[in-house]
Amino acid sequence: MSVEVNGKKVVVKEHVLYLGNKHISAISQIKGLEKLTDLKALILFNNKITTISGLSSLLQLEKLNLYGNDITTITGLAHLTQLNTLYLSENAITEIQGLDTLTNLKNLSFEDNQIKKVKGLSNLTNLIYLNLFGNFIRTIEGLGNLTKLRKLRIGNNQIPFEILTECGDLDEQGYALSPQKFVRYCCVN
């Protein structure tokens, strides 16, 4: 199985389509993508994609990497219910939305976006890893249902030191020393 991108054939290997750094500005440029109904992973990092679309036939997709694109709004993912890993770091996303049906997600990354408020995660009760590093978040909220969360990266935001201390603090890389304290903080505040 293969697709065509910018006039070049790209082969799918072991149910993974690797299209990082291919100067793709729209997912529609990937000719034949809709035929890859058994695809498990789609790697589209460091492109120029602005809109998430054209993925409706990829119902078996488990991993989607859109790191380093120009995405501002999360759309077009609701039907990808098998996703367990979603990377949306280094985009221009301002709001966490459109993920309610992705209840199988275990790994989710929003590092270096423009998110101000943590919300839209309440249905993602299977999350184990959440990366919110390098955004504009001012308070700890929206994590109350994430009882399986084991790794939380939330440093380099605008959260007051007092709140971070109350939640158990962060290590040098911005990881919560006790992610479940952050979850519990959301339940009582």
C-alpha positions, 0 to 999 in steps of 0.5 A, spaced: 500 500 500 502 507 498 500 514 497 502 519 493 504 526 496 507 532 492 508 527 486 512 522 490 510 515 492 510 513 499 509 506 502 506 504 508 510 500 512 507 495 517 500 499 518 504 506 519 504 512 514 510 516 515 510 523 512 514 528 517 517 534 513 514 533 507 511 540 506 504 538 506 499 544 507 493 540 507 491 533 508 488 532 502 494 533 498 495 525 500 492 522 494 490 515 496 489 516 504 482 514 504 483 507 502 488 506 507 482 503 512 487 499 516 492 504 517 494 504 525 499 510 525 499 516 521 505 521 522 505 528 519 509 532 524 513 538 521 509 540 515 504 546 514 497 543 515 492 548 518 486 544 518 485 536 521 480 533 515 480 527 510 481 522 516 474 519 516 476 513 513 481 511 518 477 508 523 483 503 525 488 509 527 491 508 533 496 514 533 496 520 530 502 525 530 501 532 528 506 535 532 509 542 529 504 544 524 499 550 523 493 548 526 489 553 530 482 549 532 481 541 533 476 538 528 475 532 524 477 527 530 471 525 533 470 518 529 477 516 530 475 512 536 481 507 536 486 513 537 490 512 543 496 517 542 495 524 539 500 529 538 498 536 537 504 539 540 507 546 537 501 548 533 497 554 534 491 551 538 488 556 543 482 551 546 482 544 547 476 541 544 473 536 539 476 530 543 470 528 547 469 521 543 476 519 543 475 515 550 481 510 548 486 516 548 492 514 553 497 519 551 496 526 549 500 532 548 499 539 547 506 542 548 507 549 546 501 551 543 496 557 546 492 554 551 489 558 556 484 554 560 484 546 561 478 544 559 475 538 554 478 533 557 473 530 562 471 524 557 478 522 557 478 518 563 484 513 560 489 518 559 495 516 562 500 521 559 498 529 558 503 534 556 501 541 557 508 544 557 509 551 554 502 554 554 498 560 557 495 556 563 494 560 569 490 555 574 489 548 575 483 545 572 479 540 568 483 534 570 478 532 575 476 525 571 483 523 570 484 518 575 489 514 571 493 520 569 501 517 571 505 523 567 503 530 567 507 535 564 505 542 566 511 547 567 512 553 563 505 556 564 503 562 568 500 558 574 502 561 580 508 558 585 503 557 590 498 552 586 504 548 584 506 547 591 500 545 593 499 540 588 506 537 589 510 541 585 514 540 578 521 537 577 526 541 572 523 539 566 516 541 568 513 534 570 508 534 576 512 530 582 505 527 583 500 528 578 494 525 582 495 531 587 493 535 581 487 531 579 485 531 586 486 539 586 481 540 581 476 535 585 476 540 591 477 547 587 
